[in-house]
Structure formats: structure tokens, C-alpha cells
Amino acid sequence: MPDTHSPALRSNQPADAHAAVYRYDEFDKTFIFERVEQFRAQVERRIKGEITEEEFKPIRLMNGLYLQLHAYMLRVAVPYGMLSSTQVRRLARIARVYDKGYGHFTTRQNIQFNWPKLEDVPAILHELAEVDMHAIQTSGNCIRNVTTDQFCGAAADELVDPRVYAEILRQWSTLHPEFTYLPRKFKIAITGSPNDRAAVQVHDIGLIAKKDEVTGRVGFTVYVGGGQGRTPYLAVKARDFVPVEEIIGYLEAILRVYNQLGRRDNIYKARIKITVNEMGPAKFLGLIEEEYARLPRQKFHVDPAIVDAIQTHFAAPPWADLPAVSESFEAAKQADPAFARWTRTNLTAHKTQGYAIATISLKPIGGIPGDAESSQLETVADLADLYSFGEVRVTHEQNLVLAHVRQDDLYALWQALDKAGLGTANAGLISDIIACPGLDYCALANTRAIPVAQRIAERFADLDRQHDLGELKIKISGCINACGHHHVGHIGILGVDKKGEEFFQILLGGDAGTNAALGEIVGPGFDYDGIIDAVEVVVNTFVKLRQPGEIFIKTLARTGHAPFKEALYARA
Amino acid sequence: MPVLDRGLPIDDRWTDLADDQDMPADGAVIVSLERWRADRDALTARRDAIGVRLKSNQLATEISSDLGSLSLVALEFPKFRDGRAFSAARELRERFDYKGEIRAFGHIIPDQYLFLTRVGVDTVVVPADRVGPAWAHALKEISVAFQPALGREEGTSLLRRHLKGTVPA
């Protein structure tokens, strides 16, 4: 076994004893196995023909089972993106035994299996339940998996660790009797950092956790009515500070107003963002406040003592007392330029001296964004055990994270990742692309998205060139439903069908971060071959215009879209 | 159509009256909101129990000031996917403290039954060919509830271990 600093491994505890995942108690376990048996009976009824596909559909969707172009797809919830190594190994096993040996991480921090057989799904859910996992509410018109900052509990810039609140929201929203047949799906994101890595303003509800500087009370700035899709909106601020004790009641009020007044006549107008904007934010927010004022708030009061109890699941791992500078880390960077390059993009500052947060790229050049093979998942699980307290996180940008790595261990970690095809030094760069599954899998798609991402990555394969370009986020959707987040890409790409032919529009200036912004379409679309050249024209224009050290989005903000438009269309 | 209480068919005393049907001389009747508003005096003069049907786009507030006169409120599900009645039921109970019977009718599937009981619905109307063990079974499949609501099972609510407060009787 390689050298390890894992206190768990050295003391014969399970290697992931300190992984910050919510561990089920007997009630949680009772629930999850009852749910598996319920679904097993439902599948049997369906296979026997006792219920129609139309009636089975909402049942399977509530259990994460979609019917795609070629097969069923099972979407497994990864609550707020947190996994233990035991859970990662189980996902690897499920991919190997029941699927084609790989899984796909999504923009909602979940994982999808693309080829399960219907009759195997109850067994898969049982295997998940054994490791405190499920696929509940990963689909359907209900409250979906709550997402958060992938660096929570580790980032140097964090003010409040959002995970305990994300878990409270997970429990509150699970099989909610009133809010399981909403007008449309409902997504909540939460962050505790002033640097928003959870894109909270493009969610149905976005929560920014913060601490009142005077009283020390924790609460949330609540945003409502954001979303992407066909009609993108940034969320509006509902309240600047809702204390933790009141947050469930406040969310009940929002959901009740939406459930009663959200449109149900048109699926494309049914999200809360449309309700908010058709009614006008002032009126909508007024209704929320009225509802909140009269509902029995005491019933939903979140007891601080119980917040503390759930907090124990997310206790900080036993970090060691380390010097600020690791000599071996510095020496390795000097000796190995490829490693040094990786450290420039794939590391984030940790709040504890001597540690770093490592992003594992699932975007190898030419690969499928977000895909991981079973063997790769097992490698990640092993490395998490050795170097990061047995904990793995999933990011909404479809990468993985080891959040607590000693700087001393980074070189060994990267070497092992690199050997497994997981060491690409491109986090945040032009080849770190979000792409939806597109026509390769999805029944809704108009165009391919994955091959476009692959070809862009190949065009910019030279890592030195990528590093020279700096932070540049490309996001690709194969239809206007925007699962590939094209509205908030620095460069967004939207696939559209024009008389049976694929066309791709370019949007510029989107941003999913703290300065959230929606991109604008620059002009007519490009065909499948032309889109890669067009991206390169945009990039080359940026290189010509940029000032020293300036990243793409800053240059664009300074120059406006005109020079990019001219470069793209003048040559035609 | 059969009416289920706790998963089993019951003898139903109510006559569900369409707007163009004549009012029977006596007996409990359920009428539309519109007919209730139009024939209120005639209905209350009969001295028999009165129920009112709400369509899914008619909120609980439409009937809230009349609840003292009503022994039953029936909530329609035009499609099982239309979940507005879940909020209507909850508002009747929680906001307006309604103690009479709440009945769900229309397109309802057994998988919604437990949720219905947890927002305050007492009875469901089910087409004859849909009556079967699935309904009673649906109430027993999941014994754990994660959030405070209005069902009989609230004592086991998980998040209630984390959320203070009392459940209305």
C-alpha cells in the first residue's frame, strides 16, 4: 500500500469514516428499503401489464427512471454532490454489473446510468439503498436534488458550510405530500461562499447562507424565479435574510404559492420563473409574504439543537497541523512541469494550512464530458481513501473533487490520477466543457452536443495554448431546454434543428458565477463543421484584444460583442 | 362511483349533483361552487348536509367564508398530474381550520393516496374498475414521513425530530 496520511486507515476504522456524508439512521433505512420494495412491486405490475406506461411514467420518474432514445436511463441522486468512497465503489459496481461499465455525472451533481434494464432497476435501487443512496425525485415535477458548492466545508473563502442546511432541505422535500405534483420540476441551490460556485441565481430557489456579523445568527438570502431552459431568467431577491429557524416555513410559503398559481396549461410556461415574471416580481413576492405571515410557522421551526445534531454528519475531518509550505510539493512542481501545470488549474485554496482542494477533471481531451468508467471510479475511491478522508464530491461542471489533500500528497495523487486518465490540467479552461447528452442519448435533443464538445477540445488540445487562454467556460446544449447551461457559458453553444439539419448558435457573455449573467446570441448559427471554426475565431479575436492577464469574460465586458461579431460574420 | 375511506369502499350517503340535475327533496348533496353560490338559500333551507365541489383552479379561499355551512368539500383532480388540490386541502385544514370531510375525485392514482391523506383528505372517489387492494396497500407501503403535515402517521415524521412544533389534532 502506498504511504497514507489517512488517520482512519492507520487506526483500522473504515477508510471513509470521516467522509462528510449524511449517514442513515434506522428510520432513514426503514424508509429507503420500503421505497425500494414499493418500486419493485410497481415494476412487477408494469411488466405484467397491470398498469399502463402512461400510469407507470410518473412512478418511474419519481424514482429517477427515464425512457431515453435507446433505453431506460437511471439518474441516481448524489445529495449536494457528496459521496463516500464506499458509495463511489458501489456506483462503479452498478455500472459494471448492470450497465456498460461507465456512469455519467450531471450538471446537478448526480450520476446517470444510460443502459439499465427495467427488470434490473429494483435490484440497482436495493444496492444503492445498502450504501444510503437512492434515485428519489431525480425526475418528475417535484423538488429535485438540492445542489451546492463543491468546495463546501473546505474552501478558504467560505462563510457558512451549507451542507447541514442542504441535508435539512433534502429531508424536508423527500416525498413531500403537498409538493410532489407541482406545475413543473423545482430546483434549489445553496451556497455559503460569497464566490458563488453553485449558480444559485439560475435556480427556482437560490439560497446564499450567511452569518449576521453582530448576532452571529445564520440565515439565508433567498432568491426565487431563476432558471435556464427556453426562457432564461436570473432570480429575484425575495428576502435578504431569513434566519435558519424560519427557512422551512418560508420555503413552504413559496412552494404553496407556486403550486396554486403556477401555470399548468403549457409545459414551457410552467416553471416558477414564468409565474414570477408574468405576475411581476413585486406581486409574487407579496403573495409569498402573505402566505408566510399566516402559515403556522411554529410547526416548521428549525430547532438549533437539531441543526447541531445533523451538523455532526458534516464534522470537519481530523486535519493535521501542517506547515504552510510543503517543501516536497514545491520541489515536485520545480521538477515536473506537467504537474506544475496541473496545480495551476486544478487546485483551489483550502481553509486549513498545508491542505489543498484538488479538482479531478472528467474532461480528458476528446472524451465525453462527465463520463467515468468503473475502473476510474474505483481509482478515485482508492485515492480518496489514501489522501482525502475517503470523500469525493461531484461538481455541477461535471468533474470530481478531493477536498482535503495534503500538499505533501499532491504529487503522488496527480501521478496516480494521470495514470488513470484523470489528470488533465484543464479545470476552468476551454476544454472543461459542460455538454448535455444531446442526440446521442436524449429524446428531446435537436442536435448532438457531446461530439461538438469533443471536437472543440481536440481543436484546443494543446494544454499550453489552453493555459495561455486562461479561464474560459464553454457550455453546450443540444436543444433549447438548456441542460448544457449554454445561457451561462462565457461562450454558449445552442444546437437547433433547421429543416432537418443541425445548426449551432453562439452566445457570448454568460456567467454562472457571483456576477451571474445570461449570454446573448451573436448572430446566425453555424453548421456542424463550421461551429468549431467559429469558436476558434472567437478565441483568436479575444487573444488579439486582450490586455495582459485579462480573461475572456473581462475582455468581452470591456470591448463589447461588436469585434467578435465582426470577426465571425465579416469573413462570410 | 365507489368511495374509499382508509383504502376500503364505504357506503356513501352523498349524492353528487351535476349542475343540470334537479335537486332531490332530501338527502346530502354535493354541488358545484357556482350552484352553491346561486342556490345557497334553497340548499340551506333543505336542512340536509351540503357539500361543494371545487375545480382544481378554484382555491380554498373561494369557499373559506362558507365553510361553517358545509359538511364536505370535494376537490377535483382533472389529471392526476394537476396537484393544486393538495394545497387546497392543506389550506382548508391548516389555514381555515375546516373540520368537515374533504373528498378527492377525478383522475387519482393509488400512488397519490398516502400524500392525499397527509394533506387532510379523508375520502377518495375511484372508478369501479379501479377499486382493488392497491389503495389500502398504498397507505402502508411507506411508514416514515420526513416533514410535518396533517396525516395520521406524523408521530414517525423524521424531520419532526428536527423541527419543533405541534401537529393540529
Contacts between the chains, C-beta under 8 A, distances in Angstrom:
chain1	res1	chain2	res2	distance
A	27	B	144	5.5
A	27	B	156	7.3
A	27	B	158	5.3
A	28	B	144	7.9
A	28	B	158	7.0
A	30	B	143	6.6
A	30	B	144	5.7
A	31	B	142	6.7
A	31	B	143	7.7
A	31	B	144	3.9
A	31	B	146	7.7
A	31	B	158	7.4
A	34	B	141	6.1
A	34	B	142	5.2
A	34	B	143	6.4
A	34	B	144	7.2
A	35	B	142	6.5
A	37	B	141	7.4
A	38	B	141	4.4
A	38	B	142	6.7
A	41	B	141	7.9
A	42	B	111	7.7
A	55	B	109	6.1
A	58	B	80	7.3
A	58	B	81	6.8
A	58	B	109	7.6
A	58	B	111	7.5
A	59	B	111	5.6
A	141	B	81	7.0
A	141	B	83	7.7
A	168	B	159	7.2
A	168	B	162	6.7
A	171	B	146	4.7
A	171	B	147	7.3
A	171	B	158	6.0
A	171	B	159	4.7
A	171	B	162	7.4
A	172	B	146	6.5
A	172	B	147	4.9
A	172	B	159	5.5
A	173	B	147	7.8
A	174	B	146	4.6
A	174	B	147	7.8
A	175	B	115	7.6
A	175	B	142	6.8
A	175	B	145	7.5
A	175	B	146	6.5
A	176	B	146	7.7
A	176	B	147	5.9
A	177	B	86	6.7
A	177	B	114	7.4
A	177	B	115	4.0
A	177	B	116	7.7
A	177	B	118	3.6
A	177	B	119	5.2
A	177	B	145	7.8
A	177	B	147	7.8
A	177	B	149	5.0
A	177	B	151	7.2
A	178	B	83	7.9
A	178	B	86	4.6
A	178	B	87	5.8
A	178	B	90	5.4
A	178	B	115	7.6
A	178	B	119	5.3
A	178	B	149	7.0
A	179	B	83	7.7
A	179	B	86	7.5
A	180	B	83	6.9
A	180	B	86	7.8
A	180	B	115	6.0
A	181	B	80	7.3
A	181	B	81	5.9
A	181	B	82	7.0
A	181	B	83	2.7
A	181	B	86	6.5
A	181	B	112	7.3
A	182	B	83	6.2
A	248	B	147	7.8
A	248	B	163	6.5
A	256	B	87	5.3
A	256	B	90	7.6
A	256	B	91	7.8
A	259	B	83	6.2
A	259	B	84	6.4
A	259	B	86	7.0
A	259	B	87	4.8
A	260	B	59	5.8
A	260	B	84	5.7
A	260	B	87	5.0
A	260	B	88	7.6
A	264	B	82	5.8
A	264	B	84	7.6
A	294	B	95	6.3
A	295	B	94	7.1
A	295	B	95	7.2
A	296	B	94	6.3
A	296	B	165	7.3
A	296	B	168	7.8
A	298	B	164	7.0
A	298	B	165	4.7
A	298	B	166	7.5
A	299	B	148	5.2
A	299	B	163	7.5
A	299	B	165	3.8
A	299	B	166	7.0
A	299	B	167	7.3
A	300	B	148	6.6
A	300	B	163	6.1
A	300	B	165	6.7
A	301	B	163	6.3
A	301	B	164	4.5
A	301	B	165	5.5
A	302	B	162	6.9
A	302	B	163	5.9
A	302	B	164	7.9
A	303	B	162	6.4
A	303	B	163	6.7
A	303	B	164	4.7
A	306	B	161	6.8
A	306	B	162	3.7
A	306	B	163	7.4
A	307	B	162	7.6
A	309	B	162	7.3
A	310	B	162	6.7
